[in-house]
């Protein structure tokens, strides 16, 4: 859906390129495309596993004890098979967080999963939450034609990101007609005949036809049998792991959202590789551990946002001296020729050595461009 939204945004800029073009959304075709891609990925992954002689079992799995897995019926949880194991990887992901004040019906009040894809494009949509998922859905639905209001609990979207980066994204949202309700923390959702009314702690309200909850996720640690196996689960439901992704039970590993590290598919894949290496004994040879502080991340808005390593604000918070180099895309000939000179590249380096410590990019193709900065940060290039 984000890719479709991106294409619509490109169509909207066609006159700037000297083109006379128009487009309209076919929600049925869009929904079919989403399903088609999901099914293709599922088939491809299954085929890859089977080609490597991996036995794939349909069912729910849980630990009976540290060395026994119960395979259960998906619906009834009746045990259909038990398997003795030497090692276990728990990677059950997460699910959208639903606050106590929200009653989700999948239509007027939706989680991010309900809204991907929706049965129809909402006329007036309130998105609660301005983190990564919130801004991606704001970009997507505003491009697809919804009148969007974004509830921002703090004074900027993407509160964990560089304020200058967030400002570029906010400017683009406002240009599109998105309403940013800043300093507003939602605490009530009332369903009405016309849709929903969102209430905030400071008394402000917003009326809309639909709302999407984008306020984070919670790990799927219930029902996996962690307690039965003696695996430590923290207060937030995450499994505590070491640098090898081992839990406190040495032969039980955790990866992905369940591990409480960065909730990125690229990080989960990296963890999977490290676990495989550890199981094969490769940790006894020279190798590198995952440095989560140097993992690159990307946000698929328009313009895109990406960063890696040390942030400017974090350096100032601890009194570290840094050199900040900022180059706007407006001075780049290719950006001007492509008709999209929004945003900038910001690099953080050590003023004494010149070693690159981090960087942020907001602009076209930021998700690809950040790989160059990530290489510099991880290789300590100057």
C-alpha positions in Angstrom: 0.0 0.0 0.0 2.9 2.4 0.7 4.3 1.6 -2.8 0.9 2.5 -4.3 0.8 5.7 -2.3 4.3 6.5 -3.5 3.2 6.1 -7.1 0.2 8.4 -6.6 2.5 11.0 -5.1 4.7 10.8 -8.2 1.6 11.3 -10.4 0.8 14.4 -8.4 4.2 15.9 -9.3 3.9 15.1 -13.0 2.9 18.7 -14.0 6.2 19.9 -12.5 8.0 17.5 -14.9 6.1 18.9 -17.9 3.6 16.0 -18.0 -0.2 16.0 -18.2 -1.1 12.9 -16.2 -4.0 11.8 -14.0 -4.6 8.8 -11.8 -7.3 7.3 -9.6 -7.3 4.6 -7.0 -8.9 1.1 -7.5 -9.2 -0.1 -3.9 -10.2 -3.6 -5.1 -7.2 -3.9 -7.3 -5.0 -2.6 -4.5 -6.3 -5.1 -1.9 -5.9 -7.9 -4.4 -2.3 -6.8 -5.0 -1.5 -6.9 -1.3 -2.9 -10.4 -1.0 -1.1 -11.6 -4.1 2.2 -10.4 -2.8 1.6 -11.9 0.7 0.8 -15.3 -0.8 3.8 -15.2 -3.2 6.1 -14.4 -0.3 4.6 -17.3 1.8 5.0 -19.8 -1.1 8.5 -18.6 -1.8 9.6 -18.9 1.8 8.0 -22.3 2.1 9.7 -23.6 -1.0 13.1 -22.3 0.2 12.7 -24.1 3.5 11.7 -27.3 1.9 14.6 -27.1 -0.5 16.9 -27.2 2.5 15.1 -30.2 3.9 13.4 -28.2 6.7 10.3 -29.9 8.0 7.5 -27.3 8.1 4.6 -28.1 10.5 1.3 -26.2 10.5 0.2 -25.7 14.1 0.9 -23.8 17.3 4.1 -24.6 19.2 4.9 -24.3 22.8 7.5 -25.5 25.2 6.4 -28.2 27.6 9.9 -28.1 29.2 13.3 -27.0 28.2 13.8 -29.9 25.8 10.3 -30.7 24.6 8.1 -28.9 22.1 4.3 -29.5 21.9 2.7 -29.0 18.5 -0.9 -28.0 19.0 -4.0 -27.7 16.8 -4.3 -24.1 15.6 -7.9 -23.7 16.8 -8.3 -26.0 19.8 -4.7 -26.0 21.2 -5.0 -29.8 21.4 -1.6 -31.4 21.4 -1.1 -33.3 18.1 2.7 -34.1 18.5 5.6 -33.8 20.8 9.2 -33.2 19.6 12.4 -33.6 21.6 14.9 -30.9 20.8 18.5 -29.9 21.4 18.0 -26.2 20.6 15.0 -23.9 20.3 14.6 -20.6 18.6 11.6 -18.5 19.8 10.5 -15.9 17.2 6.8 -15.3 17.6 6.8 -11.6 16.8 4.4 -9.1 18.2 0.9 -7.7 17.8 -0.5 -4.2 17.9 -1.0 -2.6 21.3 -4.6 -1.8 22.1 -5.2 0.7 24.9 -7.9 0.1 27.5 -10.0 3.0 26.2 -10.3 1.5 22.7 -12.8 -1.0 21.5 -11.6 -2.3 18.2 -14.2 -3.4 15.6 -11.9 -3.6 12.6 -13.9 -1.0 10.7 -14.4 2.3 12.5 -11.7 1.6 15.1 -8.8 -0.3 13.5 -5.4 -1.6 14.4 -2.6 -1.2 11.8 -3.3 -4.8 10.7 -7.0 -4.1 10.1 -6.1 -1.2 8.0 -3.7 -3.1 5.7 -5.6 -3.2 3.5 -8.9 -1.6 4.6 -12.3 -2.5 3.0 -12.5 1.1 1.8 -10.4 4.2 2.0 -11.6 6.3 5.0 -13.1 9.7 4.3 -11.8 11.3 7.5 -9.2 9.4 9.4 -7.5 10.0 12.8 -4.2 8.2 13.4 -3.3 7.8 17.0 0.5 7.6 17.4 3.2 9.5 15.6 6.1 7.0 15.8 7.4 5.1 12.8 4.1 3.2 12.0 2.0 6.3 12.6 3.8 8.5 10.2 4.0 5.7 7.5 0.2 5.3 7.8 -0.2 9.1 7.7 1.8 9.2 4.4 -0.1 6.2 3.0 -3.7 7.3 3.7 -3.2 11.0 2.9 -1.7 10.0 -0.5 -4.6 7.5 -1.0 -7.2 10.3 -0.5 -8.1 10.4 3.2 -8.4 13.6 5.2 -5.9 12.7 7.9 -5.5 14.0 11.5 -2.4 12.7 13.3 -2.5 12.8 17.1 1.0 13.6 18.2 1.5 13.1 22.0 4.7 15.3 22.0 5.8 18.4 20.1 7.1 16.7 17.0 6.4 13.6 15.0 9.0 10.8 15.3 10.0 11.9 18.8 13.0 9.6 18.9 14.4 11.0 15.7 16.4 14.1 14.8 14.2 17.2 15.2 15.4 18.7 11.9 14.4 15.4 10.1 11.0 15.4 11.8 10.5 19.1 10.7 10.9 18.2 7.0 8.3 15.4 7.3 5.9 17.7 9.3 6.2 20.4 6.6 5.3 17.8 3.9 2.3 16.5 5.9 1.0 20.1 6.4 1.5 20.8 2.7 -0.7 17.9 1.9 -3.4 19.1 4.3 -2.7 16.7 7.2 -3.7 18.1 10.6 -1.1 17.6 13.3 -2.6 17.6 16.8 0.5 18.2 18.8 0.8 17.7 22.6 -2.3 15.6 22.5 -2.5 12.3 24.2 -5.6 10.3 23.3 -7.6 8.8 26.2 -11.0 8.0 24.8 -12.7 6.8 21.6 -16.5 7.2 21.3 -18.4 5.5 18.5 -21.1 7.6 16.9 -23.6 7.1 14.1 -21.3 9.1 11.8 -18.1 7.4 12.9 -15.9 8.1 15.9 -14.9 10.9 18.3 -11.4 10.9 19.7 -10.9 12.5 23.1 -7.6 13.8 24.5 -6.4 14.3 28.0 -6.3 18.1 27.6 -10.0 18.1 26.5 -9.5 18.4 22.8 -11.7 16.2 20.6 -11.5 15.1 16.9 -14.4 13.7 14.8 -13.7 11.3 12.0 -15.2 8.4 10.1 -12.4 6.0 11.2 -9.4 5.8 13.5 -6.2 3.7 13.4 -4.3 2.8 16.5 -0.5 3.1 15.9 0.8 3.2 19.4 3.3 0.4 19.3 3.2 -3.4 19.8 3.5 -6.0 22.5 5.5 -9.2 22.2 3.8 -12.6 21.6 5.4 -14.2 24.6 2.2 -15.6 26.1 1.5 -19.3 25.4 5.0 -20.2 24.1 5.8 -22.0 27.4 8.7 -19.8 28.5 7.9 -20.2 32.1 7.6 -24.0 31.8 11.1 -24.1 30.3 12.5 -21.7 32.9 13.1 -18.9 30.4 13.1 -15.4 31.9 10.5 -13.0 30.6 10.8 -9.3 31.6 8.0 -7.1 32.9 7.2 -6.0 29.3 6.9 -9.5 28.0 10.3 -9.7 26.2 12.7 -12.5 26.5 16.1 -11.4 27.8 19.0 -12.4 25.5 22.8 -12.1 25.5 25.0 -11.2 22.6 24.6 -14.6 21.1 20.8 -14.2 21.3 20.6 -16.9 24.0 18.1 -16.6 26.8 19.0 -17.6 30.4 18.5 -21.2 29.2 21.6 -21.7 27.1 20.0 -23.8 24.3 16.9 -21.6 24.0 17.3 -18.6 21.7 15.1 -15.6 20.9 15.0 -13.3 17.9 12.9 -10.6 16.3 10.4 -8.5 18.2 10.3 -11.1 21.0 13.9 -10.3 21.9 13.1 -6.7 22.8 15.8 -5.3 20.5 15.2 -3.1 17.5 11.9 -4.2 15.9 13.3 -4.4 12.3 13.1 -7.4 10.0 16.8 -6.7 9.0 17.8 -7.0 12.7 15.8 -10.2 13.1 17.5 -11.7 10.0 20.9 -10.7 11.5 20.0 -12.3 14.8 19.0 -15.5 12.9 22.4 -15.7 11.2 24.2 -15.1 14.5 22.1 -17.9 16.2 23.0 -20.3 13.3 26.7 -19.4 13.7 26.6 -20.0 17.4 24.9 -23.4 17.1 27.6 -24.4 14.6 30.3 -23.4 17.0 31.5 -20.5 14.9 31.4 -18.1 17.9 34.8 -19.7 18.9 36.4 -18.2 15.8 37.0 -14.5 15.1 33.7 -12.8 14.5 31.7 -9.7 15.3 28.7 -9.4 17.5 25.6 -7.4 16.6 25.9 -3.8 17.6 22.3 -2.7 17.9 23.5 1.0 18.2 24.9 0.8 14.7 21.9 -0.9 13.0 20.4 1.3 10.2 16.7 1.9 10.1 14.4 3.3 7.5 10.9 4.9 7.5 8.9 4.6 4.3 7.2 8.0 4.1 7.5 10.6 1.3 10.1 11.8 1.7 11.8 8.8 3.2 13.7 8.9 6.5 16.7 6.8 7.5 19.4 6.9 10.2 22.2 5.0 11.7 24.6 5.3 14.6 25.0 8.3 16.9 22.4 11.0 16.8 23.3 14.7 17.2 20.9 15.1 20.2 22.3 12.0 22.0 25.9 13.3 21.6 24.9 16.7 23.1 23.1 14.9 25.9 26.3 13.3 27.1 28.5 16.2 26.3 30.4 14.5 23.5 32.2 16.8 21.0 31.1 16.1 17.4 31.3 17.7 14.0 28.0 18.0 12.2 28.0 18.2 8.4 24.7 18.9 6.7 24.1 19.0 3.0 20.6 19.8 1.5 19.4 17.9 -1.5 18.6 21.3 -3.0 22.3 21.7 -4.1 22.4 18.3 -5.7 21.9 18.4 -9.5 20.3 15.0 -9.8 17.8 15.8 -7.1 16.8 19.0 -9.0 16.6 17.1 -12.3 14.4 14.4 -10.7 12.1 17.2 -9.4 12.5 16.3 -5.7 15.0 18.3 -3.8 13.3 18.0 -0.4 15.4 17.1 2.7 19.1 16.7 3.5 21.9 14.4 4.5 23.5 15.0 8.0 26.7 13.3 9.1 28.0 13.1 12.6 31.8 12.6 13.0 34.5 12.8 15.6 36.2 16.3 15.2 39.6 14.9 16.3 39.8 11.8 14.0 37.2 12.4 11.3 35.7 9.0 11.9 32.0 8.9 11.0 29.9 8.2 14.0 26.3 8.4 12.6 24.0 10.0 10.1 20.5 10.9 9.2 18.9 11.3 5.8 15.5 12.7 4.9 14.7 12.8 1.2 14.2 10.6 -1.9 15.8 7.2 -1.7 17.0 7.7 1.9 16.4 4.0 2.6 19.0 3.0 0.0 21.4 5.9 0.6 21.7 5.1 4.3 23.6 1.9 3.5 26.7 4.0 2.5 26.6 5.8 5.9 26.0 2.5 7.7 29.1 1.1 6.1 31.1 4.1 7.2 29.9 3.9 10.7 30.4 0.2 11.1 33.9 0.2 9.4 34.9 3.4 11.3 35.7 5.2 8.0 36.8 8.8 7.9 
